[in-house]
Every structure is written in C-alpha cells, then in structure tokens.
Amino acid sequence: MHTPRRNFLIAAAVGALGLGVRSAPAIAKARPRVVIVGGGYGGAACARHLKLWDPRVEVTLIEPSPHFVSCPMSNTVIGGLNQVEDITFPYRYIREAVDRFVRDSVTRIDAGKRNVTTASGHSFPYDRLVLAAGVELQFDQVRGYDAEARKTIKHAWKAGPETVALRRQLEAMKDGGVFAISIPMAPFRCPPAPYERVSLIANYFKKAKPRSKILILDGNQDIISKKALFTTAWEKHYGFGGDDSMIDYRPGNLASAIDAKAMKLSTEFEDVKADVVNLIPPMRAAAVTALVGARTGDNGTWCPVDHTTHESSEAPHIHILGDSILSNLSKAGALANNSGKLCASALVEIFNGRRPDPAPVVTSTCYSASTDHTAFHVATVFRYNPADKSMEVQPGSGVSDRESELEFEMMRGWARNIWADTLGLPENYRFTNRV
Ligand SMILES: Cc1cc2nc3c(=O)[nH]c(=O)nc-3n(C[C@H](O)[C@H](O)[C@H](O)COP(=O)(O)OP(=O)(O)OC[C@H]3O[C@@H](n4cnc5c(N)ncnc54)[C@H](O)[C@@H]3O)c2cc1C
C-alpha cells in the first residue's frame, strides 16, 4: 500500500521527471484503473501486457464482439485457402487475464469525470483510458453506399460475416464474370491488403474460373505498397501487362457512387459494371475517438498522439492505439500489437513514478500472399525521434527481394505467433489454419 508520504514523493518525482501534473493523481492510487475500449490487435495486446507487467493495475477491457476475427489472413478466406473459423479465436484467455471483460460498446465518455458508459448503460471509472477501437468506415463518402446497398456490395474490411459473404459471391460468379475492387485514397487500414486480395482472387480464378477478369479501380495514383513485388508476381502468374491479362489496373480512379441494383460503380472518369463489386470505402479513426474530440489530425480524420506514451494530444489521460492514430506508421495489426505493448509499458512507468522510454522502438512485419504457395513481406523498425516528434524508419528496414515458398510458410508462423501474443493463447492451442 502507498502511504500519503510515499504518494507525495512519487508525485514529486514525477514532477521532477517532467511528466507533469497529469500523471500524479493516477500514480497516487494503490490500484490504478485502466479502461481499454476495443479488444482488437491493439487493445487486447495492451490489456494483456499491462496486467503481466504490473498486476496491481485494474484492467477493464470493453469489446462488443463475441470472438476475435482476424483481418490479417482474411484474404486467404476470400481466396478459398482457409475458412473463417480458422481465423476466429475465443476471448476466453484474455478474459482470464484481465480483471473485467465487458461485452458491450462504449457510447459515452465523460473525460472530466473520467468515466465511460456503455450502450447497456453501465459506467466504468478510470484513471487512464485507452481507445483502441480501430477504424470507422465512411460509407457516406460514396453516393448510394447506404444500408440497402451494403446488403449486396461488400467491403470485407472488417473480418467476419463480410469476409464470408464476399467469398460466397465469388463462388457464385460465373466463369467469364468481372470482379471489381475499389481502393480508397491512402491512408487506410493495411495498404498492401487490397493488392494481396487481388492476388488471391486471381489465384482462385486461374484455377476455378479462368475466363474471369479482375478490375482494380484505385483511388491512388499508383500501387501504394510493395509495388514491384506485386506487379512481378501478377506478370508471372496472371499475365499482367499482356493482352490476355486477368488483371486490369486503373489508377487515379476513385469511386464516387455505387448503384447496387445495376451493379454499376462510378468514378470521376467512368462507369463500370461488374458481377461482384468489392467497394472499400474511405476510413477515419474509430467513432469513439470523436466522443472526446481526439480526431483532429489530417482534416479531422485521425488522432494525434504523443508517440512515447500514446496519450492523445487533445485529451489528457486518454491514450489512443492502433489504426486510429495520426502517424507515418502504416495501419497494420503488427503495429497495433506493438503500440499496445508500448502503451502498456508507458502506463506501468507512469504508475510507478518512472519516466516512459523517451525514444521507444516499434516494429512491423507484414506478409502478402501472391499465390496459394508464395508470399513476400515488408519489415520496418521505427524509433521515436524527439527532435521532430515523429517515428523514424531505421536502417535495415525493407521488403523481400522476391516472392518465395519459404515466405509463404513464414506467413503462417507469423499469423499464429501474433494471434497467440495478442490474445494470450496457450502453448497447446490447436490452430486450424492451413495457410
Ligand atoms: C483484408 C485485411 C488484411 C490485413 N492484413 C494484415 C496483415 O497481414 N498484417 C498486418 O499487420 N495487418 C493487417 N491488416 C490490418 C489490421 O487488421 C489492422 O491494422 C488492425 O486490426 C488494427 O488494430 P486495432 O486494434 O487498431 O483495430 P481492430 O483490430 O479493428 O480492433 C478494434 C476493436 O474495437 C472494437 N470497438 C470498436 N468500437 C468500439 C466501441 N465503441 N466500444 C467497444 N469496442 C469497440 C471493435 O469491435 C474491434 O474489436 C489487414 C487488414 C485488412 C482489412
């Protein structure tokens, strides 16, 4: 137990370390309370490691979904290599690791009183709040992409029923049909993932519906991730660039409207008709971040944070993780997992009256499959540079030289590793993913 004198000393030490008065009330508590909103890659990793590294911290994790369904590897389900069950995991182990696991959505935050309220009306007080709620899809940015249209037109950019529905549409499509995918302008969740999706659908078509075509309408002026690796693989496997290419790539072609009944997708330049349309809408930081006015960066779309603690630049005592942040880090599960740990570590330091690491490092590895047996990756190490307050790419980061079967095997290992690390799966957990 902390005595009042010890509390005073810790508060004084924190002041001397330049952490400011913000930190003092939280560390003065015997059992600091942390509420984490969102049990995805960032939130679950943060919750688990916070509890591991300082068991006295009282951790409440709030998440509405009954299971964790992974976006990483969801393209393998769309490509027919895995089933959705293979990328679905129980929250059982993380529930056992934290003090309170609440299956609900946060709908209100009183930042003054430091209290969150859920849709079912329950309230949870906090000393520090962590918002790790991913992205909000902006359907209203594409005319006609309303609730009715969404019954037919899938985004499959949050894994689960959408993933399965898109796979079923592809299975039902006739040989010789057209699949169109619309990519929003960056930044969006997982820049390589649309191009990986194209690769795995092309792989499926090549085997099952070889007369079919894939039309890529990219809002960006060029392929924005692993370009040379993707185009080389597409040339080799799917005839890209030739007269009979399965893939037709049209850059600078942002979707502006969808007519779901006519299966017609419109851009500034053209109207295209397709048998299956995968329309990925623009995105911004999760809606819950707007409840505390944290979504102020990049024209009100992403949340600026202090990269050493992930504390919001706008909302004291509120930390923001994963895809929601304004940053040069790509929006990846690996980075959400890493920043969840970084934030957990910073909170432990703050609660114990120590200074968080002033130049933290985070890493990311992201594999993309190019066929059902080859893959490549990009690996990046970032270190915080206090001079310009940004995460700087470190030497040695980079992409694979070429696709390989070895990397395909490594991709499966990567996925199992990050699922176990994020969710605390036990050593004897029986993974079922073939890929
Ligand atoms: C097709 C695809 C493939 C991808 N492949 C890769 C890959 O190979 N490698 C990689 O590193 N990344 C990949 N990603 C990116 C990765 O999925 C995201 O970067 C990652 O999920 C971000 O983690 P997060 O914690 O920010 O958000 P999420 O993982 O989305 O978690 C957010 C959680 O918050 C919950 N939530 C939302 N609002 C509330 C609320 N109000 N109250 C309570 N809970 C709430 C949600 O239910 C959700 O569980 C891929 C993404 C896609 C779409």
Ligand as a Chemical Component Dictionary entry (heavy atoms), coordinates in Angstrom:
data_LIG
# 
_chem_comp.id                   LIG 
_chem_comp.type                 NON-POLYMER 
_chem_comp.pdbx_formal_charge   0 
_chem_comp.three_letter_code    LIG 
# 
loop_
_chem_comp_atom.comp_id 
_chem_comp_atom.atom_id 
_chem_comp_atom.alt_atom_id 
_chem_comp_atom.type_symbol 
_chem_comp_atom.charge 
_chem_comp_atom.model_Cartn_x 
_chem_comp_atom.model_Cartn_y 
_chem_comp_atom.model_Cartn_z 
_chem_comp_atom.pdbx_ordinal 
LIG C1  C1  C 0 -8.031  -7.521 -45.501 1  
LIG C2  C2  C 0 -7.063  -7.086 -44.443 2  
LIG C3  C3  C 0 -5.856  -7.731 -44.317 3  
LIG C4  C4  C 0 -4.933  -7.300 -43.370 4  
LIG N1  N1  N 0 -3.741  -7.968 -43.271 5  
LIG C5  C5  C 0 -2.828  -7.575 -42.367 6  
LIG C6  C6  C 0 -1.583  -8.249 -42.252 7  
LIG O1  O1  O 0 -1.303  -9.214 -42.981 8  
LIG N2  N2  N 0 -0.699  -7.813 -41.320 9  
LIG C7  C7  C 0 -0.976  -6.775 -40.501 10 
LIG O2  O2  O 0 -0.148  -6.428 -39.662 11 
LIG N3  N3  N 0 -2.173  -6.092 -40.578 12 
LIG C8  C8  C 0 -3.084  -6.467 -41.481 13 
LIG N4  N4  N 0 -4.295  -5.805 -41.558 14 
LIG C9  C9  C 0 -4.528  -4.603 -40.725 15 
LIG C10 C10 C 0 -5.048  -4.933 -39.323 16 
LIG O3  O3  O 0 -6.216  -5.680 -39.394 17 
LIG C11 C11 C 0 -5.329  -3.654 -38.543 18 
LIG O4  O4  O 0 -4.249  -2.772 -38.690 19 
LIG C12 C12 C 0 -5.564  -3.963 -37.069 20 
LIG O5  O5  O 0 -6.721  -4.754 -36.931 21 
LIG C13 C13 C 0 -5.671  -2.683 -36.249 22 
LIG O6  O6  O 0 -5.830  -2.990 -34.900 23 
LIG P1  P1  P 0 -6.730  -2.067 -33.958 24 
LIG O7  O7  O 0 -6.603  -2.635 -32.593 25 
LIG O8  O8  O 0 -6.441  -0.651 -34.211 26 
LIG O9  O9  O 0 -8.212  -2.295 -34.515 27 
LIG P2  P2  P 0 -9.069  -3.626 -34.558 28 
LIG O10 O10 O 0 -8.224  -4.825 -34.618 29 
LIG O11 O11 O 0 -10.099 -3.411 -35.625 30 
LIG O12 O12 O 0 -9.811  -3.648 -33.157 31 
LIG C14 C14 C 0 -10.746 -2.672 -32.803 32 
LIG C15 C15 C 0 -11.754 -3.286 -31.846 33 
LIG O13 O13 O 0 -12.502 -2.245 -31.221 34 
LIG C16 C16 C 0 -13.831 -2.656 -31.079 35 
LIG N5  N5  N 0 -14.656 -1.441 -30.943 36 
LIG C17 C17 C 0 -14.941 -0.510 -31.891 37 
LIG N6  N6  N 0 -15.714 0.461  -31.374 38 
LIG C18 C18 C 0 -15.924 0.142  -30.077 39 
LIG C19 C19 C 0 -16.674 0.752  -29.021 40 
LIG N7  N7  N 0 -17.345 1.889  -29.208 41 
LIG N8  N8  N 0 -16.689 0.149  -27.818 42 
LIG C20 C20 C 0 -16.001 -1.027 -27.607 43 
LIG N9  N9  N 0 -15.279 -1.628 -28.578 44 
LIG C21 C21 C 0 -15.253 -1.056 -29.790 45 
LIG C22 C22 C 0 -14.108 -3.475 -32.347 46 
LIG O14 O14 O 0 -15.184 -4.377 -32.151 47 
LIG C23 C23 C 0 -12.772 -4.181 -32.562 48 
LIG O15 O15 O 0 -12.739 -5.468 -31.985 49 
LIG C24 C24 C 0 -5.251  -6.218 -42.501 50 
LIG C25 C25 C 0 -6.484  -5.576 -42.625 51 
LIG C26 C26 C 0 -7.382  -5.991 -43.593 52 
LIG C27 C27 C 0 -8.715  -5.286 -43.705 53 
# 
loop_
_chem_comp_bond.comp_id 
_chem_comp_bond.atom_id_1 
_chem_comp_bond.atom_id_2 
_chem_comp_bond.value_order 
_chem_comp_bond.pdbx_ordinal 
LIG C1  C2  SING 1  
LIG C2  C3  SING 2  
LIG C2  C26 DOUB 3  
LIG C3  C4  DOUB 4  
LIG C4  N1  SING 5  
LIG C4  C24 SING 6  
LIG N1  C5  DOUB 7  
LIG C5  C6  SING 8  
LIG C5  C8  SING 9  
LIG C6  O1  DOUB 10 
LIG C6  N2  SING 11 
LIG N2  C7  SING 12 
LIG C7  O2  DOUB 13 
LIG C7  N3  SING 14 
LIG N3  C8  DOUB 15 
LIG C8  N4  SING 16 
LIG N4  C9  SING 17 
LIG N4  C24 SING 18 
LIG C9  C10 SING 19 
LIG C10 O3  SING 20 
LIG C10 C11 SING 21 
LIG C11 O4  SING 22 
LIG C11 C12 SING 23 
LIG C12 O5  SING 24 
LIG C12 C13 SING 25 
LIG C13 O6  SING 26 
LIG O6  P1  SING 27 
LIG P1  O7  DOUB 28 
LIG P1  O8  SING 29 
LIG P1  O9  SING 30 
LIG O9  P2  SING 31 
LIG P2  O10 DOUB 32 
LIG P2  O11 SING 33 
LIG P2  O12 SING 34 
LIG O12 C14 SING 35 
LIG C14 C15 SING 36 
LIG C15 O13 SING 37 
LIG C15 C23 SING 38 
LIG O13 C16 SING 39 
LIG C16 N5  SING 40 
LIG C16 C22 SING 41 
LIG N5  C17 SING 42 
LIG N5  C21 SING 43 
LIG C17 N6  DOUB 44 
LIG N6  C18 SING 45 
LIG C18 C19 SING 46 
LIG C18 C21 DOUB 47 
LIG C19 N7  SING 48 
LIG C19 N8  DOUB 49 
LIG N8  C20 SING 50 
LIG C20 N9  DOUB 51 
LIG N9  C21 SING 52 
LIG C22 O14 SING 53 
LIG C22 C23 SING 54 
LIG C23 O15 SING 55 
LIG C24 C25 DOUB 56 
LIG C25 C26 SING 57 
LIG C26 C27 SING 58 
# 
